[in-house]
């Protein structure tokens, strides 16, 4: 396959990742609203974060390095946590 076509495939995949991240922010908004309704003292849940990182790390993504998966999801969670703040 020509290089330009391969790069277009990468662009399409990147666009799909961005769309999924946007979907995730909508769920984060719902979670934040529920935490506020419940009177949560903190929006950060280290135990939930650890479980998520363990789950995605164990699941893996084929050839994508497991430690890189954990780093990617740490960044995703950090960005989403910034949206949850009251």
BAVEX-720573 format. One record per atom (N, C-alpha, C): residue number from 0; atom name; x, y, z. Coordinates in steps of 0.02 Angstrom, whole numbers, plus 50000, padded with zeros to 5 digits. Example, Ala and Ser with C-alpha at 12.3 -4.5 7.8 and 13.67 -1.06 7.14 Angstrom:
<nodes>
<seq 0 atom N x 50660 y 49716 z 50390>
<seq 0 atom CA x 50615 y 49775 z 50390>
<seq 0 atom C x 50660 y 49835 z 50390>
<seq 1 atom N x 50642 y 49888 z 50354>
<seq 1 atom CA x 50684 y 49947 z 50357>
<seq 1 atom C x 50645 y 50002 z 50394>
</nodes>
This chain:
<nodes>
<seq 0 atom N x 50043 y 49941 z 50000>
<seq 0 atom CA x 50000 y 50000 z 50000>
<seq 0 atom C x 50045 y 50062 z 50000>
<seq 1 atom N x 50029 y 50112 z 49961>
<seq 1 atom CA x 50069 y 50173 z 49959>
<seq 1 atom C x 50070 y 50209 z 50027>
<seq 2 atom N x 50126 y 50243 z 50039>
<seq 2 atom CA x 50136 y 50278 z 50103>
<seq 2 atom C x 50080 y 50328 z 50117>
<seq 3 atom N x 50058 y 50365 z 50067>
<seq 3 atom CA x 50004 y 50414 z 50078>
<seq 3 atom C x 49940 y 50380 z 50101>
<seq 4 atom N x 49925 y 50323 z 50073>
<seq 4 atom CA x 49865 y 50285 z 50093>
<seq 4 atom C x 49872 y 50261 z 50165>
<seq 5 atom N x 49931 y 50237 z 50182>
<seq 5 atom CA x 49942 y 50215 z 50251>
<seq 5 atom C x 49935 y 50273 z 50301>
<seq 6 atom N x 49961 y 50330 z 50281>
<seq 6 atom CA x 49955 y 50388 z 50325>
<seq 6 atom C x 49882 y 50410 z 50332>
<seq 7 atom N x 49843 y 50404 z 50280>
<seq 7 atom CA x 49772 y 50420 z 50284>
<seq 7 atom C x 49737 y 50372 z 50333>
<seq 8 atom N x 49758 y 50309 z 50332>
<seq 8 atom CA x 49729 y 50261 z 50379>
<seq 8 atom C x 49745 y 50281 z 50451>
<seq 9 atom N x 49807 y 50303 z 50463>
<seq 9 atom CA x 49826 y 50327 z 50530>
<seq 9 atom C x 49784 y 50388 z 50549>
<seq 10 atom N x 49775 y 50434 z 50502>
<seq 10 atom CA x 49733 y 50493 z 50516>
<seq 10 atom C x 49662 y 50473 z 50534>
<seq 11 atom N x 49634 y 50425 z 50498>
<seq 11 atom CA x 49567 y 50401 z 50512>
<seq 11 atom C x 49563 y 50369 z 50582>
<seq 12 atom N x 49614 y 50330 z 50599>
<seq 12 atom CA x 49616 y 50299 z 50666>
<seq 12 atom C x 49622 y 50352 z 50720>
<seq 13 atom N x 49664 y 50402 z 50708>
<seq 13 atom CA x 49672 y 50456 z 50757>
<seq 13 atom C x 49606 y 50493 z 50767>
<seq 14 atom N x 49570 y 50505 z 50712>
<seq 14 atom CA x 49504 y 50538 z 50717>
<seq 14 atom C x 49456 y 50496 z 50758>
<seq 15 atom N x 49458 y 50430 z 50749>
<seq 15 atom CA x 49415 y 50385 z 50787>
<seq 15 atom C x 49432 y 50387 z 50862>
<seq 16 atom N x 49497 y 50389 z 50878>
<seq 16 atom CA x 49518 y 50394 z 50947>
<seq 16 atom C x 49492 y 50459 z 50978>
<seq 17 atom N x 49498 y 50514 z 50941>
<seq 17 atom CA x 49473 y 50578 z 50966>
<seq 17 atom C x 49398 y 50577 z 50978>
<seq 18 atom N x 49361 y 50545 z 50934>
<seq 18 atom CA x 49288 y 50540 z 50942>
<seq 18 atom C x 49271 y 50499 z 51004>
<seq 19 atom N x 49307 y 50446 z 51016>
<seq 19 atom CA x 49295 y 50405 z 51075>
<seq 19 atom C x 49312 y 50444 z 51139>
<seq 20 atom N x 49366 y 50482 z 51137>
<seq 20 atom CA x 49383 y 50524 z 51195>
<seq 20 atom C x 49327 y 50574 z 51209>
<seq 21 atom N x 49298 y 50602 z 51158>
<seq 21 atom CA x 49242 y 50648 z 51167>
<seq 21 atom C x 49183 y 50612 z 51199>
<seq 22 atom N x 49169 y 50551 z 51177>
<seq 22 atom CA x 49115 y 50511 z 51208>
<seq 22 atom C x 49130 y 50499 z 51282>
<seq 23 atom N x 49193 y 50486 z 51297>
<seq 23 atom CA x 49213 y 50473 z 51366>
<seq 23 atom C x 49200 y 50535 z 51409>
<seq 24 atom N x 49211 y 50595 z 51381>
<seq 24 atom CA x 49200 y 50656 z 51421>
<seq 24 atom C x 49126 y 50664 z 51439>
<seq 25 atom N x 49082 y 50640 z 51397>
<seq 25 atom CA x 49010 y 50645 z 51413>
<seq 25 atom C x 48994 y 50600 z 51473>
<seq 26 atom N x 49023 y 50541 z 51475>
<seq 26 atom CA x 49013 y 50496 z 51532>
<seq 26 atom C x 49044 y 50526 z 51595>
<seq 27 atom N x 49103 y 50556 z 51587>
<seq 27 atom CA x 49136 y 50590 z 51644>
<seq 27 atom C x 49091 y 50645 z 51671>
<seq 28 atom N x 49059 y 50683 z 51627>
<seq 28 atom CA x 49012 y 50735 z 51650>
<seq 28 atom C x 48956 y 50704 z 51692>
<seq 29 atom N x 48929 y 50648 z 51669>
<seq 29 atom CA x 48876 y 50614 z 51706>
<seq 29 atom C x 48901 y 50590 z 51774>
<seq 30 atom N x 48961 y 50563 z 51776>
<seq 30 atom CA x 48991 y 50540 z 51839>
<seq 30 atom C x 49000 y 50598 z 51887>
<seq 31 atom N x 49026 y 50653 z 51862>
<seq 31 atom CA x 49036 y 50712 z 51904>
<seq 31 atom C x 48970 y 50737 z 51933>
<seq 32 atom N x 48918 y 50738 z 51892>
<seq 32 atom CA x 48853 y 50760 z 51916>
<seq 32 atom C x 48827 y 50713 z 51971>
<seq 33 atom N x 48837 y 50649 z 51962>
<seq 33 atom CA x 48815 y 50600 z 52012>
<seq 33 atom C x 48855 y 50608 z 52076>
<seq 34 atom N x 48921 y 50619 z 52070>
<seq 34 atom CA x 48962 y 50629 z 52130>
<seq 34 atom C x 48940 y 50692 z 52167>
<seq 35 atom N x 48924 y 50745 z 52131>
<seq 35 atom CA x 48899 y 50806 z 52163>
<seq 35 atom C x 48833 y 50792 z 52199>
<seq 36 atom N x 48788 y 50756 z 52165>
<seq 36 atom CA x 48724 y 50740 z 52194>
<seq 36 atom C x 48732 y 50701 z 52259>
<seq 37 atom N x 48781 y 50657 z 52260>
<seq 37 atom CA x 48794 y 50615 z 52319>
<seq 37 atom C x 48834 y 50652 z 52372>
<seq 38 atom N x 48858 y 50712 z 52356>
<seq 38 atom CA x 48896 y 50751 z 52404>
<seq 38 atom C x 48967 y 50726 z 52413>
<seq 39 atom N x 48996 y 50697 z 52362>
<seq 39 atom CA x 49063 y 50670 z 52367>
<seq 39 atom C x 49112 y 50724 z 52388>
<seq 40 atom N x 49156 y 50705 z 52434>
<seq 40 atom CA x 49207 y 50752 z 52458>
<seq 40 atom C x 49264 y 50760 z 52409>
<seq 41 atom N x 49274 y 50708 z 52368>
<seq 41 atom CA x 49329 y 50709 z 52320>
<seq 41 atom C x 49306 y 50678 z 52255>
<seq 42 atom N x 49333 y 50704 z 52201>
<seq 42 atom CA x 49317 y 50675 z 52135>
<seq 42 atom C x 49369 y 50624 z 52115>
<seq 43 atom N x 49426 y 50624 z 52147>
<seq 43 atom CA x 49480 y 50577 z 52131>
<seq 43 atom C x 49471 y 50513 z 52171>
<seq 44 atom N x 49472 y 50457 z 52137>
<seq 44 atom CA x 49465 y 50392 z 52169>
<seq 44 atom C x 49525 y 50349 z 52152>
<seq 45 atom N x 49578 y 50352 z 52194>
<seq 45 atom CA x 49639 y 50315 z 52178>
<seq 45 atom C x 49629 y 50240 z 52168>
<seq 46 atom N x 49583 y 50211 z 52206>
<seq 46 atom CA x 49570 y 50139 z 52199>
<seq 46 atom C x 49540 y 50123 z 52131>
<seq 47 atom N x 49492 y 50163 z 52109>
<seq 47 atom CA x 49462 y 50154 z 52043>
<seq 47 atom C x 49516 y 50163 z 51989>
<seq 48 atom N x 49558 y 50214 z 51997>
<seq 48 atom CA x 49612 y 50226 z 51949>
<seq 48 atom C x 49659 y 50166 z 51944>
<seq 49 atom N x 49678 y 50139 z 52002>
<seq 49 atom CA x 49723 y 50081 z 52003>
<seq 49 atom C x 49691 y 50021 z 51968>
<seq 50 atom N x 49627 y 50010 z 51982>
<seq 50 atom CA x 49592 y 49953 z 51950>
<seq 50 atom C x 49588 y 49962 z 51875>
<seq 51 atom N x 49574 y 50022 z 51852>
<seq 51 atom CA x 49570 y 50035 z 51780>
<seq 51 atom C x 49638 y 50023 z 51748>
<seq 52 atom N x 49691 y 50049 z 51778>
<seq 52 atom CA x 49758 y 50040 z 51750>
<seq 52 atom C x 49778 y 49966 z 51749>
<seq 53 atom N x 49760 y 49930 z 51802>
<seq 53 atom CA x 49775 y 49858 z 51804>
<seq 53 atom C x 49736 y 49822 z 51749>
<seq 54 atom N x 49673 y 49841 z 51740>
<seq 54 atom CA x 49631 y 49808 z 51690>
<seq 54 atom C x 49657 y 49819 z 51619>
<seq 55 atom N x 49669 y 49882 z 51601>
<seq 55 atom CA x 49692 y 49896 z 51533>
<seq 55 atom C x 49763 y 49870 z 51522>
<seq 56 atom N x 49804 y 49871 z 51575>
<seq 56 atom CA x 49871 y 49844 z 51568>
<seq 56 atom C x 49871 y 49769 z 51557>
<seq 57 atom N x 49826 y 49734 z 51593>
<seq 57 atom CA x 49821 y 49662 z 51586>
<seq 57 atom C x 49790 y 49643 z 51519>
<seq 58 atom N x 49742 y 49682 z 51497>
<seq 58 atom CA x 49709 y 49668 z 51434>
<seq 58 atom C x 49757 y 49677 z 51375>
<seq 59 atom N x 49796 y 49731 z 51378>
<seq 59 atom CA x 49844 y 49743 z 51325>
<seq 59 atom C x 49810 y 49767 z 51261>
<seq 60 atom N x 49853 y 49784 z 51213>
<seq 60 atom CA x 49829 y 49807 z 51148>
<seq 60 atom C x 49875 y 49779 z 51094>
<seq 61 atom N x 49878 y 49713 z 51093>
<seq 61 atom CA x 49920 y 49681 z 51043>
<seq 61 atom C x 49993 y 49699 z 51052>
<seq 62 atom N x 50023 y 49725 z 51000>
<seq 62 atom CA x 50094 y 49742 z 51001>
<seq 62 atom C x 50110 y 49807 z 51037>
<seq 63 atom N x 50059 y 49846 z 51052>
<seq 63 atom CA x 50071 y 49910 z 51087>
<seq 63 atom C x 50099 y 49895 z 51156>
<seq 64 atom N x 50154 y 49927 z 51176>
<seq 64 atom CA x 50186 y 49911 z 51240>
<seq 64 atom C x 50140 y 49923 z 51300>
<seq 65 atom N x 50138 y 49874 z 51345>
<seq 65 atom CA x 50093 y 49878 z 51403>
<seq 65 atom C x 50107 y 49939 z 51446>
<seq 66 atom N x 50170 y 49955 z 51458>
<seq 66 atom CA x 50184 y 50015 z 51499>
<seq 66 atom C x 50161 y 50078 z 51464>
<seq 67 atom N x 50163 y 50079 z 51399>
<seq 67 atom CA x 50138 y 50137 z 51362>
<seq 67 atom C x 50062 y 50142 z 51369>
<seq 68 atom N x 50029 y 50085 z 51371>
<seq 68 atom CA x 49956 y 50085 z 51381>
<seq 68 atom C x 49940 y 50119 z 51447>
<seq 69 atom N x 49976 y 50099 z 51499>
<seq 69 atom CA x 49964 y 50128 z 51565>
<seq 69 atom C x 49976 y 50204 z 51563>
<seq 70 atom N x 50028 y 50226 z 51529>
<seq 70 atom CA x 50043 y 50298 z 51525>
<seq 70 atom C x 49988 y 50335 z 51487>
<seq 71 atom N x 49965 y 50306 z 51433>
<seq 71 atom CA x 49911 y 50337 z 51394>
<seq 71 atom C x 49849 y 50345 z 51437>
<seq 72 atom N x 49830 y 50292 z 51472>
<seq 72 atom CA x 49770 y 50296 z 51513>
<seq 72 atom C x 49778 y 50341 z 51573>
<seq 73 atom N x 49838 y 50346 z 51600>
<seq 73 atom CA x 49850 y 50395 z 51654>
<seq 73 atom C x 49834 y 50466 z 51629>
<seq 74 atom N x 49857 y 50481 z 51568>
<seq 74 atom CA x 49845 y 50547 z 51539>
<seq 74 atom C x 49771 y 50558 z 51525>
<seq 75 atom N x 49737 y 50507 z 51500>
<seq 75 atom CA x 49665 y 50512 z 51487>
<seq 75 atom C x 49628 y 50526 z 51552>
<seq 76 atom N x 49645 y 50488 z 51604>
<seq 76 atom CA x 49611 y 50498 z 51668>
<seq 76 atom C x 49627 y 50567 z 51697>
<seq 77 atom N x 49688 y 50590 z 51689>
<seq 77 atom CA x 49706 y 50656 z 51715>
<seq 77 atom C x 49665 y 50710 z 51679>
<seq 78 atom N x 49660 y 50705 z 51613>
<seq 78 atom CA x 49620 y 50753 z 51576>
<seq 78 atom C x 49547 y 50751 z 51596>
<seq 79 atom N x 49521 y 50691 z 51606>
<seq 79 atom CA x 49450 y 50685 z 51625>
<seq 79 atom C x 49438 y 50710 z 51696>
<seq 80 atom N x 49486 y 50698 z 51741>
<seq 80 atom CA x 49479 y 50722 z 51809>
<seq 80 atom C x 49475 y 50799 z 51811>
<seq 81 atom N x 49512 y 50831 z 51766>
<seq 81 atom CA x 49509 y 50903 z 51763>
<seq 81 atom C x 49440 y 50928 z 51743>
<seq 82 atom N x 49403 y 50887 z 51707>
<seq 82 atom CA x 49334 y 50905 z 51688>
<seq 82 atom C x 49285 y 50895 z 51746>
<seq 83 atom N x 49301 y 50850 z 51792>
<seq 83 atom CA x 49256 y 50833 z 51847>
<seq 83 atom C x 49258 y 50884 z 51903>
<seq 84 atom N x 49311 y 50923 z 51907>
<seq 84 atom CA x 49318 y 50967 z 51964>
<seq 84 atom C x 49258 y 51014 z 51970>
<seq 85 atom N x 49236 y 51024 z 52032>
<seq 85 atom CA x 49177 y 51068 z 52042>
<seq 85 atom C x 49191 y 51140 z 52023>
</nodes>
